[in-house]
């Protein structure tokens, strides 16, 4: 194939595995919360690469960090450590409950490490019978076979042969259901404090406290999957900080690199001690380029100005969506927290979230869905107020088109 290619969406179907169905447009440039495609059409980005681009596109601090590190050191593997990794791990330890950090490349990898650590911790301390993992319906924890099985959506894990065992699912926010299945054989309870892919469902405060209480009663660990909620998304550095409980293990990815692949598992020194040398590993985890960008992200996001700004922007979104709904009556409620929000379609428009997404693209807006009934928004944490207003105006035109049929 010639190197001089006219790259089109049609070529995706010729050269890529068909597990994705990308939009017809191909973005080629981004700046802040705006993106331009091959034809020069402009879009406002309310999707954030699925809650990844926490500082928008090509943020100067991130670009500078990547360029600077790119001229120093790219990769070593974990045969040696490196300064950016040590710096980022120290920032995470100093900013959270955690005492130890493990770096990986994706949310699935961080969750895989968390689950393996929970099993190993239970084995070492209590024996082989303590292996049950409790998770929740509609949860999403990644696409490795272990994490996709722990995730509460069977459609994603069916069809690949025998699944990992001793995994129990119960309804989210259902204390009685959790009490009915937990026992001294439970090694861990894994949950998102705010379910993302499952429909933007907030963890009820009393439910979260019950998770911690029951885990303590049965010597089980609590794992918070903060892949989507972490690094400022909810207006706290991590969502657990806005609750009454502290997890034993926390996972982070997505926004941690602001668009550069990186993930982290955070835990205590006591628990971390059970991942001894050779029990787990990653070739790329803690890569200097990724950690340099992660340091820049933390420097910007972990500030009062940005975190308070998330809460302010949340209200702008809620007010704007309420105004749209007052005209068109398409949503039953808006769920979520900070800049992870889900507009839930009412009975009349049930099952049609993708229509709103497609109509939004036609109006120059990038948005997301969370299942068939929820339109999801996860923009930059520092999106300008003018872009929120313009994006909501475009979304209103999209809603009007769907309503008009």
C-alpha positions as CSV (number, residue, x, y, z in Angstrom):
1,X,0.0,0.0,0.0
2,X,1.3,3.4,-0.9
3,X,2.3,5.8,1.9
4,X,0.4,8.6,0.2
5,X,-3.1,7.5,1.3
6,X,-6.4,9.3,1.1
7,X,-7.5,8.1,4.5
8,X,-11.3,7.6,4.8
9,X,-13.8,6.0,7.1
10,X,-14.4,3.3,4.5
11,X,-10.8,2.1,5.0
12,X,-11.7,1.3,8.6
13,X,-13.8,-1.6,7.4
14,X,-11.0,-2.8,5.1
15,X,-8.1,-2.8,7.6
16,X,-9.6,-2.9,11.2
17,X,-11.2,-5.6,13.2
18,X,-14.9,-4.9,13.2
19,X,-15.5,-4.7,17.0
20,X,-16.0,-0.9,16.7
21,X,-18.4,1.1,14.6
22,X,-16.9,4.6,14.6
23,X,-18.7,7.7,13.3
24,X,-18.4,8.8,9.7
25,X,-16.3,11.8,10.7
26,X,-12.6,11.6,11.3
27,X,-11.2,14.2,13.7
28,X,-7.8,15.5,12.8
29,X,-7.2,18.4,15.3
30,X,-8.3,19.5,18.7
31,X,-7.8,22.5,20.9
32,X,-9.4,22.9,24.3
33,X,-13.0,21.7,24.0
34,X,-13.2,22.0,20.2
35,X,-12.4,19.4,17.6
36,X,-12.1,19.7,13.8
37,X,-12.6,16.9,11.2
38,X,-10.9,16.2,7.8
39,X,-13.3,18.6,6.1
40,X,-12.7,21.4,8.6
41,X,-16.1,21.0,10.4
42,X,-15.9,22.1,14.0
43,X,-17.4,20.1,17.0
44,X,-17.7,21.0,20.7
45,X,-16.5,18.1,22.8
46,X,-18.9,17.0,25.6
47,X,-17.6,13.4,25.4
48,X,-14.0,13.9,26.5
49,X,-12.9,10.7,24.9
50,X,-15.2,8.9,27.4
51,X,-14.1,10.9,30.5
52,X,-10.4,10.8,29.5
53,X,-9.6,14.3,28.2
54,X,-9.9,16.0,31.6
55,X,-8.1,19.1,30.4
56,X,-9.4,19.1,26.8
57,X,-7.3,18.6,23.7
58,X,-3.7,19.7,23.5
59,X,-3.5,21.4,26.9
60,X,-0.3,23.4,27.0
61,X,0.9,21.9,30.3
62,X,0.5,18.3,28.9
63,X,2.0,19.1,25.6
64,X,5.0,20.7,27.3
65,X,5.5,17.7,29.7
66,X,5.3,15.2,26.8
67,X,7.8,17.2,24.6
68,X,10.2,17.7,27.5
69,X,10.2,14.0,28.6
70,X,10.3,12.9,24.9
71,X,13.7,14.4,24.7
72,X,15.0,12.7,27.8
73,X,13.8,9.1,28.3
74,X,11.1,7.0,26.7
75,X,11.1,3.5,28.2
76,X,13.0,1.3,30.6
77,X,10.6,-1.4,31.8
78,X,10.4,-2.1,35.5
79,X,13.8,-3.6,35.6
80,X,14.6,-0.1,36.6
81,X,12.4,2.7,38.0
82,X,12.4,6.3,36.7
83,X,12.0,9.8,38.1
84,X,8.5,10.6,36.5
85,X,7.1,7.4,38.0
86,X,8.5,8.1,41.4
87,X,7.2,11.7,41.3
88,X,3.7,10.7,40.2
89,X,3.4,7.9,42.8
90,X,4.5,10.3,45.5
91,X,1.8,12.8,44.4
92,X,-0.9,10.1,44.5
93,X,0.2,8.9,47.9
94,X,0.4,12.4,49.3
95,X,-3.1,13.2,48.0
96,X,-5.1,10.1,48.9
97,X,-5.5,7.4,51.6
98,X,-3.0,5.2,49.7
99,X,0.6,4.3,50.8
100,X,1.6,2.3,47.7
101,X,1.0,2.6,43.9
102,X,1.1,0.2,41.1
103,X,1.2,1.6,37.5
104,X,-0.4,0.0,34.5
105,X,-1.7,1.2,31.1
106,X,-5.5,1.0,31.2
107,X,-8.4,0.8,33.6
108,X,-8.8,-2.9,32.9
109,X,-5.2,-3.5,33.8
110,X,-5.5,-1.6,37.0
111,X,-8.7,-3.5,37.9
112,X,-7.0,-6.8,37.0
113,X,-4.2,-6.0,39.4
114,X,-6.7,-5.0,42.1
115,X,-8.6,-8.2,41.8
116,X,-5.5,-10.4,41.8
117,X,-4.2,-8.5,44.8
118,X,-7.5,-9.0,46.7
119,X,-7.4,-12.7,46.0
120,X,-3.7,-13.1,46.9
121,X,-4.2,-11.1,50.2
122,X,-7.1,-13.4,51.2
123,X,-5.2,-16.5,50.3
124,X,-2.1,-15.4,52.3
125,X,-4.1,-14.3,55.3
126,X,-7.1,-16.7,55.4
127,X,-6.6,-19.6,53.0
128,X,-7.9,-20.8,49.7
129,X,-11.6,-20.9,50.6
130,X,-11.8,-17.1,51.0
131,X,-12.1,-16.3,47.3
132,X,-15.6,-14.8,46.6
133,X,-15.7,-11.5,44.9
134,X,-19.0,-9.6,45.1
135,X,-19.8,-7.1,42.4
136,X,-22.9,-5.3,41.1
137,X,-25.4,-5.5,38.2
138,X,-24.7,-3.0,35.4
139,X,-21.1,-2.5,36.6
140,X,-18.3,-2.1,34.2
141,X,-14.7,-2.9,35.2
142,X,-12.8,-3.5,31.9
143,X,-12.5,-6.0,29.1
144,X,-9.9,-8.5,30.3
145,X,-11.6,-11.9,31.0
146,X,-11.4,-11.4,34.8
147,X,-12.6,-7.8,34.8
148,X,-15.3,-8.3,32.3
149,X,-16.6,-11.3,34.3
150,X,-16.6,-9.2,37.5
151,X,-18.4,-6.5,35.6
152,X,-22.2,-6.9,35.9
153,X,-23.1,-7.1,32.2
154,X,-23.2,-10.7,31.0
155,X,-23.5,-9.6,27.3
156,X,-19.8,-8.5,27.5
157,X,-18.5,-11.7,29.1
158,X,-20.6,-14.4,27.4
159,X,-19.3,-16.4,24.5
160,X,-15.6,-16.8,25.5
161,X,-15.7,-20.1,27.2
162,X,-15.6,-20.9,31.0
163,X,-15.5,-17.8,33.1
164,X,-13.4,-17.1,36.3
165,X,-15.3,-18.5,39.2
166,X,-16.5,-17.3,42.7
167,X,-17.9,-14.1,41.4
168,X,-21.4,-13.0,42.7
169,X,-23.5,-10.1,41.3
170,X,-26.2,-8.3,43.2
171,X,-28.3,-5.2,42.4
172,X,-26.4,-1.9,43.0
173,X,-27.6,0.2,46.0
174,X,-29.4,-2.9,47.5
175,X,-28.2,-3.4,51.0
176,X,-30.4,-6.4,51.7
177,X,-29.1,-8.2,48.6
178,X,-25.5,-7.6,49.6
179,X,-26.2,-8.8,53.2
180,X,-27.8,-12.0,51.7
181,X,-24.6,-13.1,49.8
182,X,-21.7,-11.8,51.8
183,X,-19.9,-14.3,54.2
184,X,-16.5,-15.1,55.6
185,X,-15.7,-16.6,52.2
186,X,-15.9,-13.1,50.6
187,X,-12.5,-11.6,49.8
188,X,-13.6,-8.4,48.2
189,X,-16.5,-6.2,47.2
190,X,-15.8,-4.2,44.0
191,X,-17.9,-1.3,42.9
192,X,-17.9,2.1,41.1
193,X,-18.9,4.8,43.6
194,X,-20.9,6.2,40.6
195,X,-21.7,3.6,37.9
196,X,-20.7,5.0,34.5
197,X,-21.4,2.6,31.7
198,X,-24.3,1.2,33.7
199,X,-26.3,4.4,33.3
200,X,-24.7,7.1,35.5
201,X,-26.1,5.7,38.8
202,X,-24.9,7.4,42.0
203,X,-24.0,5.1,44.9
204,X,-26.4,5.8,47.7
205,X,-24.6,7.1,50.8
206,X,-26.2,4.6,53.1
207,X,-25.4,1.8,50.7
208,X,-21.7,2.8,50.5
209,X,-21.5,2.8,54.3
210,X,-23.1,-0.6,54.4
211,X,-20.5,-1.9,51.9
212,X,-17.7,-0.7,54.2
213,X,-19.4,-2.1,57.4
214,X,-20.1,-5.5,55.9
215,X,-16.7,-5.8,54.4
216,X,-15.1,-5.1,57.8
217,X,-17.4,-7.6,59.5
218,X,-16.3,-10.4,57.1
219,X,-12.6,-9.4,56.7
220,X,-13.2,-8.5,53.0
221,X,-11.5,-5.7,51.1
222,X,-13.4,-2.8,49.4
223,X,-12.2,-2.0,45.9
224,X,-13.3,1.3,44.4
225,X,-13.1,1.4,40.6
226,X,-12.5,5.1,40.0
227,X,-11.4,4.7,36.4
228,X,-14.2,7.0,35.3
229,X,-14.9,9.0,38.4
230,X,-11.3,9.8,39.5
231,X,-9.0,12.7,38.9
232,X,-11.4,15.5,39.4
233,X,-14.4,14.2,37.5
234,X,-16.9,14.5,40.4
235,X,-15.4,17.7,41.8
236,X,-13.2,15.8,44.3
237,X,-9.8,14.5,43.3
238,X,-11.3,11.0,43.8
239,X,-15.0,10.3,44.3
240,X,-14.5,8.5,47.6
241,X,-13.5,11.8,49.1
242,X,-17.1,12.9,48.7
243,X,-18.4,9.9,50.6
244,X,-18.2,8.7,54.2
245,X,-16.0,5.7,53.5
246,X,-12.5,5.0,52.4
247,X,-11.7,1.9,50.2
248,X,-8.8,-0.5,50.7
249,X,-7.9,-0.5,47.0
250,X,-8.6,2.2,44.4
251,X,-8.1,2.1,40.7
252,X,-7.5,5.1,38.4
253,X,-7.0,5.5,34.7
254,X,-8.8,7.6,32.0
255,X,-8.2,11.1,33.2
256,X,-5.0,10.3,35.0
257,X,-3.1,10.8,31.7
258,X,-5.5,13.3,30.2
259,X,-5.4,11.3,27.0
260,X,-2.1,9.5,27.3
261,X,-2.5,5.8,28.3
262,X,-1.8,5.3,32.0
263,X,-3.5,3.7,35.0
264,X,-2.8,3.2,38.7
265,X,-3.8,0.9,41.5
266,X,-3.6,2.6,44.9
267,X,-3.6,0.7,48.2
268,X,-2.1,0.5,51.7
269,X,1.3,-0.8,52.6
270,X,-0.1,-3.7,54.5
271,X,-2.2,-4.9,51.5
272,X,0.4,-4.1,48.9
273,X,3.0,-6.3,50.6
274,X,1.2,-9.3,49.1
275,X,2.2,-8.4,45.6
276,X,5.7,-9.7,46.1
277,X,8.3,-9.6,43.4
278,X,7.2,-11.8,40.5
279,X,3.5,-12.1,41.4
280,X,2.3,-9.4,38.9
281,X,3.9,-7.0,36.4
282,X,3.7,-4.9,33.3
283,X,6.2,-4.0,30.7
284,X,4.9,-0.5,30.1
285,X,3.4,0.3,33.5
286,X,5.1,3.4,34.9
287,X,6.4,4.4,31.5
288,X,8.3,7.7,31.8
289,X,6.3,9.5,29.0
290,X,3.0,8.5,30.6
291,X,4.1,9.4,34.1
292,X,5.4,12.8,33.0
293,X,2.0,13.6,31.5
294,X,0.3,12.2,34.6
295,X,2.4,14.6,36.7
296,X,1.3,17.5,34.6
297,X,-2.4,16.4,34.9
298,X,-2.1,16.2,38.7
299,X,-0.5,19.6,39.0
300,X,-3.4,21.2,37.1
301,X,-6.4,19.2,38.3
302,X,-5.5,18.8,42.0
303,X,-6.1,22.5,42.8
304,X,-9.0,24.2,44.5
305,X,-9.6,26.3,41.4
306,X,-10.2,23.4,39.1
307,X,-12.1,21.2,41.5
308,X,-14.4,24.1,42.5
309,X,-14.8,24.9,38.9
310,X,-16.1,21.4,38.2
311,X,-18.9,21.9,40.7
312,X,-19.8,25.3,39.1
313,X,-19.8,23.8,35.6
314,X,-22.0,20.9,36.8
315,X,-24.7,23.5,37.7
316,X,-24.4,25.2,34.3
317,X,-25.0,21.8,32.7
318,X,-27.9,21.0,35.0
319,X,-29.5,24.4,34.4
320,X,-29.1,24.2,30.7
321,X,-30.5,20.6,30.5
322,X,-33.5,21.7,32.7
323,X,-34.2,24.5,30.3
324,X,-34.1,22.2,27.3
325,X,-36.3,19.7,29.0
326,X,-38.8,22.4,29.9
327,X,-39.3,22.9,26.2
328,X,-39.2,19.4,24.9
329,X,-40.0,17.0,27.8
330,X,-37.6,14.2,26.9
331,X,-35.8,13.5,30.2
332,X,-37.1,12.0,33.4
333,X,-34.0,13.2,35.4
334,X,-30.4,14.1,35.2
335,X,-28.1,11.8,37.3
336,X,-24.5,11.9,38.2
337,X,-22.1,14.3,39.8
338,X,-19.6,16.9,38.7
339,X,-18.9,16.6,35.0
340,X,-20.1,13.0,34.7
341,X,-23.8,13.5,34.0
342,X,-26.5,11.4,32.5
343,X,-29.7,12.7,31.0
344,X,-32.2,9.8,31.4
345,X,-34.8,9.5,28.7
346,X,-38.4,9.4,29.8
347,X,-40.9,6.6,28.8
348,X,-41.8,8.3,25.5
349,X,-38.2,8.2,24.3
350,X,-37.1,5.0,26.0
351,X,-34.4,3.1,24.1
352,X,-33.5,6.0,21.8
353,X,-30.3,7.4,23.3
354,X,-28.3,6.7,20.2
355,X,-30.7,8.9,18.1
356,X,-29.8,11.8,20.3
357,X,-26.1,11.1,19.9
358,X,-26.3,10.9,16.1
359,X,-28.4,14.0,16.0
360,X,-25.9,15.8,18.2
361,X,-23.0,15.0,15.8
362,X,-25.0,16.4,12.9
363,X,-25.3,19.6,14.9
364,X,-21.6,19.8,15.7
365,X,-21.6,18.3,19.2
366,X,-19.7,15.2,20.5
367,X,-21.6,13.4,23.3
368,X,-21.9,9.9,24.7
369,X,-24.5,7.4,25.8
370,X,-24.6,5.1,28.8
371,X,-27.0,2.3,27.7
372,X,-30.1,2.7,25.5
373,X,-31.8,5.2,27.8
374,X,-29.1,7.7,28.9
375,X,-27.3,10.5,27.1
376,X,-24.0,11.0,28.9
377,X,-21.8,14.0,29.2
378,X,-18.1,13.9,30.3
379,X,-16.5,17.1,29.0
380,X,-13.2,18.7,29.9
381,X,-13.0,19.7,33.6
382,X,-11.9,23.2,32.4
383,X,-14.3,23.6,29.5
384,X,-15.0,27.3,29.0
385,X,-18.4,28.5,30.0
386,X,-19.0,29.8,26.5
387,X,-18.4,26.3,25.1
388,X,-20.9,24.9,27.6
389,X,-23.5,27.4,26.4
390,X,-22.8,26.8,22.7
391,X,-22.7,23.0,23.2
392,X,-26.0,23.0,25.0
393,X,-27.5,25.2,22.2
394,X,-26.3,22.6,19.6
395,X,-27.7,19.8,21.8
396,X,-31.1,21.6,22.0
397,X,-31.2,21.7,18.2
398,X,-30.4,17.9,18.2
399,X,-33.2,17.3,20.7
400,X,-35.6,19.3,18.6
401,X,-34.8,17.2,15.5
402,X,-35.4,13.9,17.4
403,X,-38.6,15.2,18.8
404,X,-39.8,16.4,15.4
405,X,-39.0,13.0,14.0
